[in-house]
Amino acid sequence: MDDTVTIAVRVKPGSARARVGGCFDGPHGPALVIAVNAPAVDGRATEAARRALAGALGVRPTMVSLRAGAASRDKLFLVEGAAPELTETLGRLRDGSAG
């Protein structure tokens, strides 16, 4: 179970441009900001954020699942089978220096 990582995320639905990067001081600690085009309706923004997170981390979308926050902008995602460099990638995304 040590290869599973929990990532705090702040979702910004309905954004003009989809983007992963930046840090938000959320209720779960420093959260990665994910802006998505999808509206916050019927879980569409959550699904778009899940896929965007997987893409930014270089993992398959099936490896990323929602742990908490289905109806909130502040979410916790689980990434299974996380590679050791995931923490480094996450740090770069949070400080905006990735990509």
All heavy atoms as an XYZ file, in Angstrom:
698
protein
N       0.834     -1.202      0.000
C       0.000      0.000      0.000
C       0.873      1.258      0.000
O       0.385      2.354     -0.161
C      -0.902     -0.043      1.247
C      -1.950      1.024      1.316
S      -3.402      0.577      0.391
C      -4.443      1.929      0.847
N       2.189      1.089      0.146
C       3.070      2.248      0.218
C       3.269      2.926     -1.136
O       3.847      4.001     -1.200
C       4.433      1.850      0.811
C       5.036      0.672      0.088
O       4.563     -0.457      0.305
O       5.978      0.879     -0.692
N       2.788      2.312     -2.229
C       2.905      2.961     -3.535
C       1.650      3.740     -3.911
O       1.469      4.145     -5.037
C       3.262      1.945     -4.621
C       2.208      0.864     -4.786
O       1.321      0.760     -3.911
O       2.264      0.146     -5.781
N       0.766      3.980     -2.928
C      -0.427      4.792     -3.146
C      -0.197      6.165     -2.508
O       0.218      6.259     -1.364
C      -1.673      4.131     -2.528
O      -1.875      2.871     -3.162
C      -2.915      4.990     -2.752
N      -0.439      7.210     -3.289
C      -0.210      8.578     -2.831
C      -1.542      9.330     -2.813
O      -2.331      9.213     -3.749
C       0.787      9.296     -3.772
C       0.972     10.747     -3.370
C       2.118      8.581     -3.777
N      -1.789     10.090     -1.750
C      -2.976     10.943     -1.684
C      -2.576     12.357     -2.066
O      -1.600     12.890     -1.546
C      -3.563     10.938     -0.251
O      -3.896      9.594      0.108
C      -4.816     11.800     -0.180
N      -3.326     12.937     -2.987
C      -3.018     14.284     -3.465
C      -4.213     15.198     -3.235
O      -5.326     14.914     -3.688
C      -2.657     14.263     -4.963
C      -1.420     13.377     -5.175
C      -2.411     15.679     -5.492
C      -1.049     13.175     -6.616
N      -3.972     16.303     -2.530
C      -5.011     17.320     -2.323
C      -5.082     18.179     -3.574
O      -4.059     18.590     -4.127
C      -4.676     18.173     -1.104
N      -6.306     18.452     -4.020
C      -6.517     19.207     -5.260
C      -7.578     20.268     -5.039
O      -8.567     20.037     -4.339
C      -6.956     18.234     -6.395
C      -7.496     18.975     -7.594
C      -5.808     17.332     -6.795
N      -7.383     21.440     -5.639
C      -8.401     22.494     -5.672
C      -8.841     22.596     -7.123
O      -8.040     22.915     -8.004
C      -7.795     23.820     -5.195
C      -8.702     25.027     -5.378
C      -9.868     24.984     -4.387
N     -10.562     26.257     -4.366
C     -11.367     26.654     -3.410
N     -11.587     25.885     -2.373
N     -11.964     27.808     -3.466
N     -10.116     22.301     -7.402
C     -10.631     22.310     -8.763
C     -11.294     23.649     -9.061
O     -12.071     24.165     -8.250
C     -11.637     21.155     -8.986
C     -12.229     21.202    -10.379
C     -10.960     19.816     -8.740
N     -10.976     24.200    -10.222
C     -11.622     25.426    -10.697
C     -12.413     25.069    -11.953
O     -11.867     25.052    -13.053
C     -10.564     26.491    -11.010
C      -9.837     26.965     -9.770
C      -8.932     28.122    -10.092
C      -8.342     28.685     -8.809
N      -7.468     29.833     -9.066
N     -13.708     24.754    -11.786
C     -14.524     24.355    -12.934
C     -14.890     25.541    -13.822
O     -14.845     26.692    -13.396
C     -15.768     23.748    -12.289
C     -15.847     24.373    -10.941
C     -14.441     24.722    -10.537
N     -15.236     25.234    -15.068
C     -15.700     26.259    -15.994
C     -14.625     27.250    -16.418
O     -14.934     28.369    -16.824
N     -13.366     26.859    -16.342
C     -12.272     27.751    -16.736
C     -12.182     27.840    -18.253
O     -12.537     26.908    -18.967
C     -10.940     27.237    -16.194
O     -10.931     27.301    -14.794
N     -11.696     28.969    -18.738
C     -11.555     29.166    -20.181
C     -10.520     28.196    -20.740
O     -10.632     27.741    -21.874
C     -11.144     30.603    -20.471
N      -9.512     27.868    -19.922
C      -8.432     27.016    -20.394
C      -8.087     25.987    -19.318
O      -7.928     26.327    -18.159
C      -7.278     27.969    -20.687
C      -5.940     27.449    -20.892
C      -5.047     28.612    -21.333
N      -4.156     29.040    -20.285
C      -3.000     28.465    -20.014
N      -2.610     27.418    -20.690
N      -2.223     28.919    -19.062
N      -8.011     24.732    -19.740
C      -7.654     23.662    -18.805
C      -6.175     23.781    -18.461
O      -5.346     23.997    -19.332
C      -7.960     22.308    -19.431
N      -5.859     23.666    -17.182
C      -4.478     23.855    -16.740
C      -4.257     23.141    -15.409
O      -5.127     23.136    -14.555
C      -4.245     25.354    -16.568
C      -2.858     25.738    -16.180
C      -2.738     27.259    -16.109
N      -1.450     27.623    -15.578
C      -1.138     27.648    -14.281
N      -2.024     27.354    -13.381
N       0.069     27.979    -13.885
N      -3.082     22.538    -15.256
C      -2.689     21.919    -13.995
C      -1.451     22.643    -13.505
O      -0.443     22.685    -14.194
C      -2.371     20.412    -14.167
C      -1.928     19.812    -12.840
C      -3.581     19.676    -14.708
N      -1.551     23.265    -12.333
C      -0.387     23.953    -11.792
C      -0.782     25.026    -10.808
O      -1.858     25.614    -10.912
N       0.077     25.251     -9.852
C      -0.188     26.242     -8.829
C      -0.558     25.578     -7.521
O      -0.834     24.379     -7.471
N      -0.528     26.365     -6.469
C      -0.791     25.834     -5.140
C      -1.877     26.659     -4.456
O      -1.928     27.873     -4.604
C       0.505     25.870     -4.318
S       0.363     24.993     -2.757
N      -2.748     25.972     -3.747
C      -3.817     26.609     -2.995
C      -3.772     26.052     -1.576
O      -3.673     24.847     -1.395
C      -5.180     26.299     -3.647
C      -6.342     26.850     -2.884
C      -6.720     28.175     -3.035
C      -7.059     26.051     -2.003
C      -7.793     28.683     -2.329
C      -8.133     26.555     -1.294
C      -8.495     27.881     -1.460
N      -3.820     26.925     -0.594
C      -3.780     26.482      0.802
C      -5.183     26.052      1.211
O      -5.963     26.836      1.728
C      -3.257     27.619      1.693
C      -2.916     27.128      3.084
O      -2.800     25.907      3.273
O      -2.785     27.964      3.986
N      -5.484     24.789      0.965
C      -6.829     24.282      1.203
C      -6.973     23.560      2.530
O      -6.024     23.462      3.302
N      -8.158     23.022      2.790
C      -8.436     22.340      4.056
C      -7.643     21.044      4.242
O      -7.493     20.565      5.349
C      -9.935     22.060      3.994
C     -10.272     22.079      2.552
C      -9.325     23.057      1.912
N      -7.121     20.490      3.148
C      -6.348     19.249      3.222
C      -4.851     19.525      3.138
O      -4.067     18.621      2.896
C      -6.756     18.290      2.097
C      -8.218     18.003      2.049
N      -8.895     17.347      3.049
C      -9.154     18.294      1.114
C     -10.173     17.239      2.729
N     -10.355     17.810      1.572
N      -4.461     20.796      3.289
C      -3.058     21.174      3.167
C      -2.804     21.801      1.811
O      -3.742     22.142      1.097
N      -1.527     21.955      1.432
C      -1.215     22.567      0.131
C      -1.818     21.733     -1.001
O      -1.507     20.554     -1.134
C       0.313     22.543      0.066
C       0.771     22.258      1.448
C      -0.339     21.545      2.152
N      -2.698     22.345     -1.771
C      -3.411     21.620     -2.820
C      -2.933     22.051     -4.197
O      -2.647     23.225     -4.432
C      -4.913     21.863     -2.690
N      -2.863     21.095     -5.103
C      -2.534     21.352     -6.494
C      -3.770     21.943     -7.163
O      -4.873     21.411     -7.015
C      -2.136     20.043     -7.178
C      -1.821     20.101     -8.664
C      -0.607     20.994     -8.925
C      -1.579     18.703     -9.198
N      -3.605     23.041     -7.887
C      -4.731     23.684     -8.564
C      -4.919     23.058     -9.947
O      -3.963     22.947    -10.717
C      -4.502     25.204     -8.701
C      -5.658     25.855     -9.460
C      -4.359     25.843     -7.327
N      -6.156     22.646    -10.235
C      -6.494     22.096    -11.546
C      -7.696     22.865    -12.088
O      -8.783     22.805    -11.525
C      -6.830     20.596    -11.479
C      -5.640     19.801    -10.928
C      -7.234     20.076    -12.862
C      -5.870     18.311    -10.827
N      -7.460     23.616    -13.169
C      -8.543     24.340    -13.831
C      -9.048     23.467    -14.976
O      -8.258     22.919    -15.744
C      -8.030     25.670    -14.376
N     -10.372     23.294    -15.059
C     -10.966     22.453    -16.103
C     -12.062     23.227    -16.831
O     -12.672     24.126    -16.275
C     -11.532     21.132    -15.528
C     -10.422     20.261    -14.952
C     -12.589     21.400    -14.472
N     -12.290     22.855    -18.094
C     -13.342     23.488    -18.887
C     -14.721     23.042    -18.437
O     -15.688     23.786    -18.548
C     -13.187     23.137    -20.374
C     -11.844     23.563    -20.943
O     -11.052     22.727    -21.330
N     -11.581     24.840    -20.977
N     -14.815     21.829    -17.930
C     -16.099     21.234    -17.568
C     -16.780     22.006    -16.447
O     -16.131     22.517    -15.547
C     -15.897     19.781    -17.144
N     -18.121     22.088    -16.516
C     -18.872     22.752    -15.444
C     -18.986     21.851    -14.220
O     -18.803     20.640    -14.313
C     -20.253     22.968    -16.077
C     -20.392     21.834    -17.055
C     -18.996     21.594    -17.589
N     -19.283     22.453    -13.080
C     -19.454     21.687    -11.836
C     -20.862     21.108    -11.782
O     -21.666     21.444    -10.921
C     -19.189     22.592    -10.638
N     -21.172     20.240    -12.736
C     -22.500     19.640    -12.846
C     -22.347     18.132    -13.040
O     -21.546     17.701    -13.877
C     -23.272     20.221    -14.062
C     -24.626     19.564    -14.214
C     -23.423     21.717    -13.927
N     -23.090     17.349    -12.287
C     -23.108     15.885    -12.442
C     -21.721     15.261    -12.405
O     -21.459     14.290    -13.119
C     -23.809     15.495    -13.755
C     -25.274     15.908    -13.779
O     -25.878     15.946    -12.678
O     -25.799     16.196    -14.863
N     -20.815     15.815    -11.623
C     -19.481     15.228    -11.486
C     -18.563     15.427    -12.673
O     -17.500     14.834    -12.740
N     -18.985     16.261    -13.631
C     -18.159     16.440    -14.837
C     -16.826     17.116    -14.536
O     -15.803     16.743    -15.099
C     -18.926     17.217    -15.904
C     -19.977     16.356    -16.585
C     -20.514     17.018    -17.805
N     -21.731     17.741    -17.437
C     -22.394     18.532    -18.248
N     -21.967     18.757    -19.472
N     -23.492     19.127    -17.841
N     -16.828     18.116    -13.654
C     -15.576     18.798    -13.311
C     -14.646     17.842    -12.560
O     -13.433     17.843    -12.785
C     -15.853     20.045    -12.479
N     -15.207     17.012    -11.698
C     -14.398     16.041    -10.960
C     -13.739     15.056    -11.911
O     -12.545     14.760    -11.804
C     -15.261     15.283     -9.927
O     -15.778     16.224     -8.990
C     -14.452     14.226     -9.190
N     -14.498     14.552    -12.871
C     -13.956     13.600    -13.849
C     -12.885     14.262    -14.708
O     -11.823     13.678    -14.972
C     -15.086     13.037    -14.718
C     -14.633     12.120    -15.829
C     -13.878     10.877    -15.355
O     -13.904     10.539    -14.159
O     -13.229     10.226    -16.198
N     -13.121     15.500    -15.141
C     -12.135     16.222    -15.944
C     -10.856     16.460    -15.128
O      -9.748     16.328    -15.642
C     -12.717     17.549    -16.417
N     -11.017     16.783    -13.843
C      -9.862     17.002    -12.970
C      -9.085     15.701    -12.761
O      -7.852     15.702    -12.758
C     -10.316     17.566    -11.627
N      -9.790     14.599    -12.612
C      -9.142     13.288    -12.432
C      -8.281     12.956    -13.652
O      -7.121     12.563    -13.524
C     -10.201     12.199    -12.224
C      -9.634     10.820    -11.910
C     -10.740      9.788    -11.722
N     -11.386      9.449    -12.980
C     -10.899      8.542    -13.847
N      -9.785      7.905    -13.590
N     -11.537      8.294    -14.961
N      -8.838     13.173    -14.831
C      -8.102     12.888    -16.065
C      -6.928     13.855    -16.254
O      -5.851     13.452    -16.687
C      -9.047     12.946    -17.268
C     -10.019     11.794    -17.279
C     -10.938     11.782    -18.495
N     -11.721     10.588    -18.523
C     -11.287      9.423    -19.029
N     -10.078      9.327    -19.522
N     -12.066      8.371    -19.014
N      -7.142     15.125    -15.917
C      -6.071     16.115    -16.043
C      -4.925     15.800    -15.080
O      -3.749     15.922    -15.439
C      -6.619     17.517    -15.774
N      -5.272     15.378    -13.866
C      -4.254     15.012    -12.883
C      -3.436     13.827    -13.387
O      -2.206     13.833    -13.321
C      -4.905     14.690    -11.535
C      -3.957     14.262    -10.410
C      -2.942     15.358    -10.101
C      -4.758     13.919     -9.158
N      -4.122     12.817    -13.913
C      -3.427     11.639    -14.450
C      -2.471     12.052    -15.569
O      -1.310     11.625    -15.593
C      -4.442     10.619    -14.960
N      -2.948     12.908    -16.467
C      -2.109     13.358    -17.569
C      -0.891     14.127    -17.097
O       0.221     13.928    -17.577
N      -1.082     15.013    -16.126
C       0.016     15.833    -15.612
C       1.057     14.987    -14.887
O       2.246     15.296    -14.905
C      -0.528     16.906    -14.677
N       0.608     13.900    -14.255
C       1.522     13.036    -13.510
C       2.101     11.918    -14.366
O       2.967     11.177    -13.923
C       0.810     12.436    -12.290
C       0.341     13.434    -11.236
C      -0.447     12.719    -10.154
C       1.515     14.195    -10.638
N       1.592     11.777    -15.584
C       2.090     10.749    -16.483
C       1.654      9.343    -16.108
O       2.383      8.382    -16.316
N       0.437      9.229    -15.541
C      -0.093      7.904    -15.197
C      -1.421      7.687    -15.927
O      -2.039      8.636    -16.402
C      -0.303      7.728    -13.663
C       1.010      7.898    -12.921
C      -1.344      8.702    -13.136
N      -1.848      6.429    -16.004
C      -3.137      6.142    -16.649
C      -4.275      6.668    -15.778
O      -4.203      6.581    -14.547
C      -3.299      4.635    -16.850
C      -2.337      4.041    -17.850
C      -2.654      2.590    -18.180
N      -2.991      1.750    -17.029
C      -2.101      1.156    -16.239
N      -0.821      1.316    -16.439
N      -2.505      0.408    -15.233
N      -5.335      7.193    -16.399
C      -6.483      7.699    -15.625
C      -7.071      6.662    -14.681
O      -7.579      7.011    -13.619
C      -7.495      8.099    -16.698
C      -6.651      8.440    -17.879
C      -5.480      7.481    -17.829
N      -6.972      5.383    -15.026
C      -7.517      4.331    -14.163
C      -6.748      4.221    -12.847
O      -7.242      3.630    -11.897
C      -7.492      2.963    -14.871
O      -6.154      2.694    -15.317
C      -8.447      2.935    -16.055
N      -5.550      4.800    -12.782
C      -4.740      4.743    -11.560
C      -5.098      5.859    -10.580
O      -4.592      5.898     -9.465
C      -3.256      4.822    -11.913
C      -2.773      3.623    -12.719
S      -1.104      3.840    -13.355
C      -0.145      3.760    -11.855
N      -5.968      6.781    -11.024
C      -6.344      7.924    -10.191
C      -7.816      7.793     -9.802
O      -8.674      7.608    -10.664
C      -6.125      9.265    -10.943
C      -6.514     10.443    -10.075
C      -4.674      9.388    -11.391
N      -8.101      7.879     -8.501
C      -9.489      7.781     -8.040
C      -9.770      8.850     -6.987
O      -8.873      9.304     -6.280
C      -9.768      6.389     -7.474
O      -8.914      6.125     -6.374
N     -11.028      9.236     -6.908
C     -11.455     10.238     -5.932
C     -11.593      9.587     -4.566
O     -12.248      8.559     -4.423
C     -12.799     10.847     -6.362
C     -13.337     11.954     -5.461
C     -12.450     13.195     -5.541
C     -14.757     12.297     -5.857
N     -10.967     10.170     -3.552
C     -11.090      9.654     -2.187
C     -12.098     10.462     -1.383
O     -12.841      9.922     -0.585
C      -9.732      9.683     -1.491
C      -9.804      9.051     -0.121
C      -8.453      9.000      0.548
N      -8.629      9.449      1.922
C      -7.683      9.934      2.684
N      -6.469     10.073      2.225
N      -7.928     10.298      3.915
N     -12.113     11.779     -1.575
C     -13.026     12.643     -0.813
C     -13.279     13.929     -1.581
O     -12.450     14.371     -2.366
C     -12.411     12.973      0.544
N     -14.446     14.520     -1.346
C     -14.754     15.824     -1.908
C     -15.560     15.823     -3.188
O     -15.431     16.729     -4.002
N     -16.423     14.832     -3.388
C     -17.199     14.739     -4.626
C     -17.990     16.015     -4.918
O     -18.107     16.430     -6.063
C     -18.136     13.539     -4.570
N     -18.531     16.653     -3.883
C     -19.362     17.846     -4.093
C     -18.634     19.133     -3.707
O     -19.255     20.168     -3.521
C     -20.651     17.715     -3.292
N     -17.321     19.069     -3.604
C     -16.534     20.215     -3.158
C     -15.463     20.573     -4.182
O     -15.064     19.731     -4.975
C     -15.867     19.870     -1.824
O     -14.913     20.838     -1.471
N     -14.990     21.810     -4.156
C     -13.861     22.193     -5.010
C     -12.567     21.613     -4.453
O     -11.597     21.448     -5.166
C     -13.723     23.714     -5.074
C     -14.796     24.350     -5.912
C     -14.688     25.862     -5.856
N     -15.811     26.431     -6.544
C     -15.693     27.303     -7.535
N     -14.518     27.734     -7.900
N     -16.755     27.766     -8.139
N     -12.551     21.351     -3.138
C     -11.378     20.774     -2.490
C     -11.545     19.263     -2.431
O     -12.442     18.755     -1.765
C     -11.211     21.360     -1.082
C     -10.964     22.849     -1.132
O      -9.956     23.260     -1.733
O     -11.796     23.604     -0.601
N     -10.682     18.552     -3.153
C     -10.809     17.105     -3.291
C      -9.520     16.406     -2.884
O      -8.451     17.012     -2.891
C     -11.123     16.748     -4.754
C     -12.378     17.440     -5.266
C     -12.661     17.075     -6.701
C     -13.843     17.850     -7.235
N     -15.085     17.598     -6.545
N      -9.656     15.143     -2.568
C      -8.497     14.284     -2.341
C      -8.559     13.173     -3.375
O      -9.570     12.486     -3.493
C      -8.519     13.672     -0.929
C      -8.216     14.604      0.230
C      -8.404     13.871      1.553
C      -6.809     15.165      0.127
N      -7.479     13.042     -4.145
C      -7.383     11.958     -5.119
C      -6.328     10.970     -4.664
O      -5.324     11.349     -4.069
C      -6.986     12.502     -6.505
C      -8.106     13.170     -7.240
C      -8.225     14.546     -7.244
C      -9.046     12.424     -7.940
C      -9.255     15.175     -7.932
C     -10.078     13.038     -8.633
C     -10.183     14.415     -8.624
N      -6.558      9.693     -4.937
C      -5.573      8.643     -4.676
C      -4.925      8.268     -6.005
O      -5.621      8.081     -7.004
C      -6.247      7.388     -4.108
C      -6.779      7.452     -2.688
C      -7.446      6.128     -2.329
C      -5.662      7.751     -1.712
N      -3.611      8.171     -6.001
C      -2.881      7.706     -7.182
C      -2.228      6.383     -6.794
O      -1.400      6.345     -5.891
C      -1.814      8.726     -7.641
C      -1.079      8.203     -8.870
C      -2.446     10.077     -7.924
N      -2.645      5.309     -7.465
C      -2.119      3.980     -7.147
C      -0.933      3.648     -8.037
O      -0.846      4.112     -9.168
C      -3.217      2.940     -7.325
C      -4.345      3.161     -6.329
C      -5.402      2.093     -6.407
O      -5.027      0.912     -6.558
O      -6.573      2.435     -6.307
N      -0.027      2.859     -7.510
C       1.141      2.454     -8.276
C       2.027      3.634     -8.619
O       2.640      3.685     -9.684
N       2.074      4.615     -7.733
C       2.830      5.836     -7.981
C       4.329      5.566     -8.060
O       4.881      4.841     -7.244
C       2.535      6.845     -6.879
N       4.966      6.163     -9.048
C       6.411      6.038     -9.219
C       7.112      6.938     -8.203
O       6.535      7.932     -7.749
C       6.792      6.440    -10.636
N       8.353      6.618     -7.851
C       9.092      7.427     -6.865
C       9.225      8.899     -7.260
O       9.226      9.779     -6.406
C      10.468      6.756     -6.813
C      10.246      5.380     -7.319
C       9.106      5.463     -8.285
N       9.311      9.175     -8.548
C       9.476     10.567     -8.991
C       8.181     11.375     -8.953
O       8.179     12.570     -9.233
C      10.104     10.620    -10.390
C       9.324      9.926    -11.480
C       9.659      8.441    -11.626
O      10.391      7.897    -10.780
O       9.154      7.836    -12.574
N       7.071     10.729     -8.586
C       5.790     11.435     -8.528
C       5.831     12.621     -7.564
O       5.305     13.678     -7.870
C       4.676     10.466     -8.108
C       3.303     11.124     -8.038
C       2.444     10.626     -9.178
C       2.625     10.831     -6.739
N       6.466     12.463     -6.419
C       6.547     13.545     -5.437
C       7.268     14.759     -6.020
O       6.853     15.897     -5.825
C       7.276     13.062     -4.163
O       6.609     11.898     -3.686
C       7.231     14.114     -3.081
N       8.333     14.492     -6.767
C       9.090     15.568     -7.410
C       8.237     16.281     -8.467
O       8.194     17.500     -8.528
C      10.339     14.964     -8.049
C      11.285     15.982     -8.643
C      12.470     15.293     -9.302
O      13.053     14.386     -8.680
O      12.782     15.665    -10.446
N       7.539     15.501     -9.286
C       6.656     16.067    -10.313
C       5.568     16.911     -9.664
O       5.275     18.019    -10.111
C       6.007     14.934    -11.147
O       7.040     14.158    -11.731
C       5.109     15.505    -12.235
N       4.993     16.400     -8.596
C       3.943     17.109     -7.871
C       4.462     18.445     -7.335
O       3.791     19.470     -7.437
C       3.441     16.218     -6.732
C       2.139     16.604     -6.065
C       1.025     16.763     -7.078
C       1.770     15.555     -5.040
N       5.659     18.443     -6.792
C       6.268     19.671     -6.282
C       6.441     20.707     -7.379
O       6.161     21.886     -7.188
N       6.888     20.261     -8.550
C       7.071     21.184     -9.686
C       5.723     21.755    -10.150
O       5.627     22.927    -10.484
C       7.776     20.479    -10.847
C       9.256     20.284    -10.634
C       9.988     20.014    -11.938
N       9.300     19.064    -12.801
C       9.490     17.752    -12.780
N      10.320     17.198    -11.913
N       8.835     16.966    -13.612
N       4.692     20.904    -10.162
C       3.367     21.366    -10.567
C       2.825     22.405     -9.578
O       2.256     23.414     -9.980
C       2.391     20.195    -10.678
C       2.610     19.255    -11.865
C       1.802     17.981    -11.681
C       2.261     19.945    -13.170
N       3.007     22.135     -8.287
C       2.508     23.052     -7.268
C       3.190     24.413     -7.341
O       2.561     25.436     -7.137
C       2.712     22.473     -5.867
C       1.644     21.507     -5.453
C       1.672     21.287     -3.954
N       0.922     20.114     -3.588
C       1.442     19.020     -3.030
N       2.720     18.949     -2.758
N       0.677     17.997     -2.734
N       4.499     24.416     -7.625
C       5.186     25.716     -7.672
C       5.149     26.332     -9.070
O       5.712     27.402     -9.297
C       6.590     25.651     -7.085
C       7.603     24.910     -7.946
O       7.375     24.750     -9.164
O       8.639     24.505     -7.396
N       4.461     25.660     -9.994
C       4.241     26.237    -11.324
C       5.403     26.147    -12.275
O       5.393     26.763    -13.334
N       6.436     25.341    -11.963
C       7.600     25.269    -12.838
C       7.578     24.077    -13.797
O       8.503     23.890    -14.566
C       8.894     25.224    -12.004
O       8.935     24.048    -11.225
N       6.519     23.285    -13.754
C       6.427     22.138    -14.665
C       5.821     22.561    -15.988
O       5.075     23.517    -16.082
C       5.583     21.029    -14.030
N       6.119     21.782    -17.017
C       5.510     22.009    -18.327
C       6.143     23.135    -19.011
O       5.717     23.921    -19.724
